[in-house]
Each structure stands twice: as structure tokens, then as C-alpha cells.
Amino acid sequence: MKLLAPLLVAGAALALPLAPAAAQTVQPDMAIAPGHSLLTVSGEGRSYKEPDMAVFTAGVTSQGRTAAEALASNARSMEQVIAALKRAGIAERDIQTSNLSINPVYRDPNREAAMAARAGQPYVAPAPEDQIPTIIGYQANNSVSVRQRKLGDYGKVIDTLAAAGANQINGPNFQLDEPGPALDDARKQAVAEARDRAQLYANALGLRIVRVVSLNESGGYYAPQPRMFGESAMRAPPAPPPPPSAVLPGEMQMTASVTIQYELAP
């Protein structure tokens, strides 16, 4: 039986992963023999593994009347935060500055009116012509990205940071330090699924598989999305950190998707 036109079988769409793997392509000689046909199939594989690392950010927001005052206050507080991280067992190589900024703080008549109302005090709004942006101080922000390799210590580390004055704590984002082996398991499953599907179509058409003509791969992993906690001390005191038992790492889902072209012959 001769296949008159190429057959295309579309695989299931794959959602965009948090950390996509580099697409890989294997393309031998694309020419197929006369009388042969080209079959395109897709396959998807998954593997699951518990994360062994958590990434989170910790930082300090400080205010001052001048930019220099805000920066100096922020630097002192940040030194305490970094020292606390090291005391908690975080290696220096796992601490990296992720943000450092300073911004002016402008007078806000609406905020002043709300504060006066809460205090039960009268407030006289400035005349419209006087309501021009006025800098009343500066705010400095400094935060570091932290890799927590001992997941059992995560709650203790967060508690230590809050006690050291960190008023911005966000995370965790669970990861695998070495995702390669788990991704390889997913790749093997994806190729096996594509091969089985190709064999099914070849059998149904009364043809046989001659060779692989091309292979394209994409994939990566999905990290579980835990809630974030912590608020800026400029608005409210830091929320109490969760106990270690409340931080559940779950499993990482590793995925691989392949599209393979096979040459079929009678």
C-alpha cells in the first residue's frame, strides 16, 4: 500500500515551563527514497522528583531625609541580614545581591489627610497651586537572592532573618540542583511514546519504519508555586514566618516533548 501524502500527527500542546531546556534538533539526510513516505509524530514524557533546593529573596527597605542617610541606614541593616544568613549556615556563594535601588519619597496630601483622620486631628489641605510634587525623603531598597540547600532548615532561616531586621522576604521557589538525570528520564519516555505511536500508524497503514529522519526536542520543568509571605516594614511589621512543617516542597515535574519524523516503506 502506497501512502500518497505525508501524514502529520499533532501531539498535545506543552505549557511554557519555568526553566525551559534548550531545544535540540537531530537532522540526518532529509531526502527519502522514491516510493517511501514521511510520518511526523510527537511524544511527551514526564518524570517527578523532590526538589533539593529553595531560592528566596531577603531584603531591607529603609527611609531617610537624604539619599545618603537612607543608604547608610540600609547598609547597616543589610549587614545584619547577611550576617544572620551566614550564621544560619548559608554559604557565601549562595548569597547574591538581586536588587539595590534608591528612590525619592514625595509628599502625599491624601496620605497626610488619612493619618490626621486616624489620629483625630484637623487637616488643612494645601491650595491647588501649592500641590506640587515635593520630595520629603528617600527610600533605599536592598535585597539578596538566597539558595537554601537544606530544606529542613528553611523555617529556621526565615525566623532568623526576621529577627535580624529583614522586612522583605519572598519565596521559596523550589528547584533541583542537578535536573539533568530527571530530564533524561522524561526524554526517554517521550522518545518511547513517539516510537510506539509511529509503529501504530505504520502497522495500520501496512508499512514499516525504515529510519528516523529528524528529531526536535523541547521541555523543562514545572516548579511548584508556594505562597509568598512577608511585607515591607514601611507599611506593617513583618508577618510571622511559617513553622518548618508548613513549608512543603512537593515534587518537581520534569517534562520533555519530542517531534520525530520517520521514513516509512512498503
WOGIUR-V865827 format. One record per backbone hydrogen bond with DSSP energy under -1.0 kcal/mol. CO is the residue of the C=O (numbers start at 1). NH is the residue of the N-H. E is the energy in kcal/mol with one decimal. If there is no record, write none. Layout:
BEGIN
<<CO/NH/E> <CO/NH/E>>
END
This chain:
BEGIN
<<7/40/-2.0> <24/217/-2.7> <26/215/-2.5> <33/36/-2.1> <37/264/-3.1> <38/7/-1.5> <39/262/-3.1> <40/9/-2.2> <41/260/-2.6> <43/258/-2.7> <45/256/-2.0> <47/254/-3.3> <49/252/-3.6> <53/175/-3.1> <54/148/-3.9> <55/173/-2.5> <56/146/-3.4> <57/170/-2.3> <58/144/-3.0> <59/167/-1.3> <59/168/-1.5> <60/142/-2.0> <62/140/-2.9> <64/138/-2.9> <66/70/-2.3> <67/71/-2.5> <68/72/-2.5> <69/73/-2.3> <70/74/-2.2> <71/75/-2.7> <72/76/-1.9> <73/77/-2.0> <74/78/-2.7> <75/79/-2.1> <76/80/-1.4> <77/81/-1.7> <78/82/-2.6> <79/83/-2.2> <80/84/-2.1> <81/85/-2.1> <82/86/-2.2> <83/87/-2.3> <84/88/-1.7> <85/90/-2.3> <86/89/-1.6> <91/94/-1.7> <92/95/-1.7> <94/147/-2.1> <96/145/-3.8> <99/143/-2.5> <101/141/-3.2> <103/139/-3.1> <105/136/-3.0> <105/137/-1.1> <108/112/-2.4> <109/113/-2.5> <110/114/-2.1> <111/115/-2.5> <112/116/-2.3> <113/117/-2.2> <114/118/-2.2> <115/119/-1.7> <116/121/-3.1> <127/130/-1.9> <128/131/-1.2> <130/132/-1.9> <134/107/-3.0> <137/105/-3.1> <138/64/-2.2> <139/103/-2.7> <140/62/-2.6> <141/101/-2.7> <142/60/-2.7> <143/98/-2.4> <143/99/-1.7> <144/58/-2.2> <145/96/-2.2> <146/56/-2.1> <148/54/-2.4> <150/153/-1.9> <151/154/-1.5> <153/157/-2.5> <154/158/-2.3> <155/159/-2.1> <156/160/-2.2> <157/161/-2.3> <158/162/-2.4> <159/163/-2.0> <160/164/-1.4> <161/166/-2.3> <162/165/-1.1> <168/59/-2.3> <170/57/-2.6> <173/55/-2.0> <175/52/-1.3> <175/53/-1.4> <179/183/-2.3> <180/184/-2.5> <181/185/-1.7> <182/186/-1.6> <183/187/-2.4> <184/188/-2.3> <185/189/-1.9> <186/190/-2.2> <187/191/-2.5> <188/192/-2.4> <189/193/-2.4> <190/194/-2.3> <191/195/-2.6> <192/196/-2.5> <193/197/-2.3> <194/198/-2.4> <195/199/-2.5> <196/200/-2.1> <197/201/-2.1> <198/202/-2.5> <199/203/-2.6> <200/204/-2.2> <201/205/-1.7> <202/207/-3.2> <208/265/-2.4> <211/263/-2.6> <213/28/-1.1> <214/261/-2.6> <215/26/-3.1> <216/259/-2.6> <217/24/-1.4> <218/257/-3.8> <219/21/-3.8> <220/255/-3.4> <221/18/-1.3> <221/19/-1.1> <222/253/-1.6> <232/235/-1.6> <232/236/-2.2> <243/246/-2.2> <244/247/-1.5> <252/49/-1.9> <253/222/-2.7> <254/47/-2.1> <255/220/-2.0> <256/45/-2.8> <257/218/-2.6> <258/43/-2.4> <259/216/-2.4> <260/41/-2.5> <261/213/-3.6> <261/214/-1.1> <262/39/-2.7> <263/210/-3.5> <264/37/-2.3> <265/208/-2.6>>
END
